[in-house]
């Protein structure tokens, strides 16, 4: 799991300097830390996620090559028919 470095003391001091009470500033800092931890645990991909994705892509590589060839042949056939119709 990835972590975000967040200086809660600096955050609280900055809020207090802005006129927020100590209790509110501490509650806001705790809420911010909670939000950061939830966000990073739900969005960021782990090394295992990337490895699984690479494995799936290599498994489907042959299918991608086949599709490329089929599209190429199809476009070549259509081009031949268009040329035959006009020349």
C-alpha positions in Angstrom: 0.0 0.0 0.0 1.3 3.4 -0.9 1.4 6.1 1.8 1.2 9.9 1.5 3.4 12.0 3.7 1.3 14.6 5.4 2.5 16.9 8.2 -0.5 17.2 10.5 1.3 19.5 13.0 2.1 22.0 10.2 -1.5 21.7 8.9 -3.0 22.3 12.4 -0.6 25.3 13.0 -1.5 26.8 9.7 -5.3 26.4 10.4 -4.8 27.9 13.9 -2.9 30.9 12.4 -5.9 31.4 10.0 -8.3 31.7 12.9 -9.6 28.1 13.3 -9.9 26.8 16.9 -7.5 24.1 18.1 -10.2 21.4 18.4 -11.5 22.1 14.9 -8.0 22.2 13.4 -7.1 18.8 14.9 -10.4 17.3 13.7 -9.7 18.7 10.2 -6.2 17.2 10.2 -7.4 13.8 11.3 -10.1 13.9 8.6 -7.5 14.9 6.0 -5.3 12.0 6.9 -8.2 9.6 6.7 -9.2 10.9 3.3 -5.6 10.5 2.0 -5.3 6.9 3.3 -8.7 5.9 1.7 -7.8 7.6 -1.6 -4.4 6.0 -2.0 -5.6 2.6 -1.0 -8.4 2.6 -3.6 -6.8 4.3 -6.6 -3.2 3.4 -6.9 -2.1 0.2 -8.6 0.2 -2.1 -6.8 3.1 -4.0 -8.4 0.9 -7.1 -8.4 -1.8 -5.3 -10.3 0.7 -4.2 -13.0 2.2 -7.7 -13.2 -1.3 -9.2 -13.7 -2.1 -6.6 -16.4 1.2 -7.3 -18.2 0.5 -11.0 -18.1 -3.0 -10.6 -19.6 -1.6 -8.3 -22.4 1.0 -10.9 -23.3 -1.7 -13.6 -23.3 -3.7 -11.6 -25.8 -0.8 -10.5 -28.0 -1.5 -13.2 -30.6 -5.1 -12.2 -30.9 -4.1 -8.6 -31.4 -1.7 -9.6 -34.3 -4.5 -11.7 -35.9 -6.9 -8.8 -35.7 -4.3 -6.5 -37.3 -3.8 -8.9 -40.2 -7.6 -9.4 -40.7 -8.2 -5.6 -40.8 -5.3 -5.2 -43.2 -6.6 -7.8 -45.6 -10.1 -6.4 -45.3 -8.9 -2.9 -46.2 -6.8 -4.3 -49.0 -9.8 -6.1 -50.5 -12.0 -3.0 -50.2 -9.2 -0.9 -51.9 -9.0 -3.5 -54.7 -12.7 -3.4 -55.3 -12.8 0.4 -55.4 -9.9 0.4 -57.9 -11.6 -2.2 -60.0 -14.8 -0.2 -60.1 -13.1 3.0 -61.3 -10.4 1.6 -63.6 
